[in-house]
C-alpha cells in the first residue's frame, strides 16, 4: 500500500483530498497545514509520496519540498497546486518535486498521478511536461563557456542510467549488487558534480545525453 501525506493550508480541501486517497486504497499517514509542520511530520511518518500545495498561506511549499527531498531521498513530492504558472512549476521542480498537478485535476487523475509518482515516474499536468523538458533542453544547449563537462565515474554513470529509467535506490542496488546507501552516495555525488538538485533533474540530464537508451 502506498503511503501518502497531504500538505495544504485549507482544512476542507486537505481533508477532502485525504478522504479521496483513502477511499482509493492509499495509506494516508498524516496531513499538515504548513511548510514547517510538513517537514517535521514527514521525518516521522516517512511517506512514499507527499502531496504538496505550493501556496501555504504565509509560507511556501518550495522550502518544504527542498527539505523533504533532501532529508528523505526515498520520499517523492507531487505538487498539487491551484497555480499553473510556468515559473511556479519550474521552481517546484528545481526544489525537488517529482511532478506537478493542478487542482482542477479529477480524482481519477490524482489517484493515477500519486501511483505513478510512487513508482518513480515524473508526472505533470498535460502541457507542463513539455515546459519542463524544454527548460532542461535549453539548459543543455546553452554555451558552456569553455568549461569542460564534469567527469563521472563508471559506477556513477551506471547509477545515472538506471535513475533515468525510473528505478528507485533499492531497485538500483539490486540491479548493481550494491547497498541502497552506496547507491544514494553515488546519486548525491553525481548531483554535486552536475550541479543539479534532485532525481528529476538527473533523469532529464540523462535523457538529454541519451543515457536512458543504453
C-alpha positions in Angstrom: 0.0 0.0 0.0 1.4 3.4 -1.0 1.7 5.8 2.0 0.9 9.5 1.5 1.0 12.8 3.4 -1.2 15.7 2.3 0.0 19.2 2.8 -2.5 22.1 2.3 -3.4 25.1 4.4 -7.2 24.8 3.6 -8.7 22.3 6.0 -11.7 21.4 3.9 -9.6 20.8 0.8 -6.9 19.0 2.8 -9.4 16.6 4.4 -11.2 16.1 1.1 -8.1 15.0 -0.7 -7.1 12.8 2.2 -10.5 11.1 2.1 -10.4 10.6 -1.7 -7.0 8.9 -1.4 -8.0 6.7 1.5 -11.1 5.6 -0.4 -8.9 4.6 -3.3 -6.7 2.4 -1.3 -3.9 4.7 -0.2 -2.4 4.8 3.4 -2.8 8.5 4.3 -0.4 8.6 7.2 -0.7 12.3 8.0 -1.8 15.8 6.9 -0.1 19.1 7.5 -1.2 22.7 7.3 2.1 24.5 6.6 5.7 24.0 5.5 7.2 23.7 8.9 4.7 21.1 10.0 5.2 19.2 6.7 9.0 18.9 7.2 8.6 17.8 10.8 5.8 15.3 10.2 7.3 13.8 7.1 10.5 13.0 9.0 8.4 11.0 11.4 5.9 9.2 9.1 8.3 8.9 6.1 5.6 8.6 3.4 6.2 7.3 -0.1 4.6 10.4 -1.5 4.0 13.9 -0.2 1.1 15.8 -1.9 2.3 19.4 -1.6 0.5 22.6 -2.1 2.8 25.5 -3.2 0.8 28.3 -1.6 0.6 27.6 2.1 -0.7 30.9 3.4 2.2 32.9 4.7 4.7 30.2 3.7 5.7 28.4 0.5 5.8 24.7 -0.3 9.1 25.2 -2.1 11.1 25.2 1.1 9.3 22.2 2.5 9.8 20.3 -0.8 13.5 21.0 -0.8 13.9 20.0 2.8 11.9 16.8 2.4 13.5 15.6 -0.8 17.0 16.3 0.7 16.5 14.5 4.0 14.2 11.7 2.8 15.6 10.6 -0.6 13.0 7.7 -0.9 10.1 10.1 -0.4 8.8 11.8 -3.6 6.9 15.1 -3.7 4.0 15.6 -6.0 2.8 19.2 -6.1 -1.0 19.8 -6.2 -1.4 23.5 -6.7 -4.1 25.9 -8.0 -1.3 27.7 -9.9 -0.3 26.6 -13.4 2.2 29.4 -13.8 5.4 28.3 -15.6 7.6 30.0 -13.0 5.9 28.1 -10.2 6.2 24.8 -12.0 10.0 25.3 -12.7 10.6 26.5 -9.1 8.9 23.4 -7.7 10.9 21.0 -9.9 14.2 22.8 -9.0 13.3 22.3 -5.4 12.9 18.6 -5.9 9.3 17.9 -6.8 8.8 14.8 -9.0 5.7 16.2 -10.6 3.2 19.0 -10.7 -0.6 18.6 -10.9 -3.1 21.5 -10.9 -6.1 21.3 -8.6 -8.5 21.2 -11.4 -7.5 17.6 -12.0 -10.1 14.9 -11.4 -10.0 12.4 -8.6 -9.1 9.7 -11.1 -6.2 11.8 -12.4 -5.0 12.5 -8.9 -5.1 8.8 -8.0 -3.2 7.9 -11.1 -0.6 10.6 -10.5 0.1 9.6 -7.0 0.5 5.9 -8.0 2.9 6.9 -10.8 4.9 9.2 -8.6 5.3 6.4 -6.1 6.7 4.2 -8.9 9.2 6.9 -9.8 7.6 8.5 -12.8 7.7 12.2 -13.3 4.1 13.3 -13.6 2.8 16.6 -14.9 -0.5 18.1 -15.8 -0.8 18.0 -19.7 1.1 20.9 -21.2 3.5 21.3 -18.2 5.7 18.3 -19.1 6.8 20.0 -22.3 7.6 23.1 -20.4 9.9 21.3 -18.0 11.6 19.3 -20.8 12.0 22.4 -22.9 13.7 24.2 -20.0 16.2 21.3 -19.5 16.8 21.2 -23.2 17.6 24.9 -23.2 19.9 24.5 -20.3 21.6 21.6 -22.0 22.1 23.5 -25.2 23.4 26.7 -23.5 27.0 27.5 -24.2 29.3 26.0 -21.6 31.7 29.0 -21.8 34.7 26.7 -22.5 34.3 24.8 -19.2 34.8 21.0 -19.6 31.9 18.8 -18.6 32.2 17.1 -15.3 33.7 13.6 -15.3 31.5 10.8 -13.8 33.0 7.5 -12.7 31.8 4.4 -14.4 29.7 3.4 -11.4 28.1 6.9 -11.2 27.2 6.6 -14.9 25.7 3.2 -14.3 23.5 4.6 -11.5 22.6 7.6 -13.6 21.3 5.4 -16.4 19.1 3.5 -14.0 17.8 6.7 -12.4 16.8 7.8 -15.9 14.8 4.6 -16.3 12.8 5.5 -13.1 14.3 2.9 -10.8 14.3 3.5 -7.1 17.5 3.3 -5.0 16.5 -0.1 -3.8 15.9 -1.4 -7.3 19.2 0.1 -8.5 21.0 -1.6 -5.6 19.6 -4.9 -6.5 20.5 -4.5 -10.2 24.1 -3.4 -9.5 24.6 -5.6 -6.4 25.2 -2.7 -4.1 23.7 -1.5 -0.9 21.0 1.2 -1.1 23.2 3.5 0.9 26.0 3.1 -1.6 23.6 3.9 -4.5 22.4 7.0 -2.7 26.0 8.1 -2.2 26.6 7.8 -5.9 23.4 9.8 -6.6 24.4 12.6 -4.3 28.0 12.7 -5.7 26.5 12.9 -9.3 24.2 15.7 -8.2 27.1 17.7 -6.9 29.3 17.1 -10.0 26.5 18.1 -12.4 25.2 20.9 -10.1 21.7 19.5 -10.1 19.2 19.5 -7.3 17.2 16.2 -7.5 16.4 12.9 -9.3 14.1 14.6 -11.7 16.9 16.8 -12.9 19.2 13.8 -13.1 16.7 11.9 -15.2 16.3 14.9 -17.5 20.1 15.2 -17.8 20.4 11.5 -18.6 17.7 11.7 -21.3 19.2 14.8 -22.9 22.5 12.9 -23.1 21.0 9.7 -24.4 21.9 7.6 -21.3 18.3 6.3 -20.9 18.7 4.3 -24.2 21.8 2.3 -23.1 
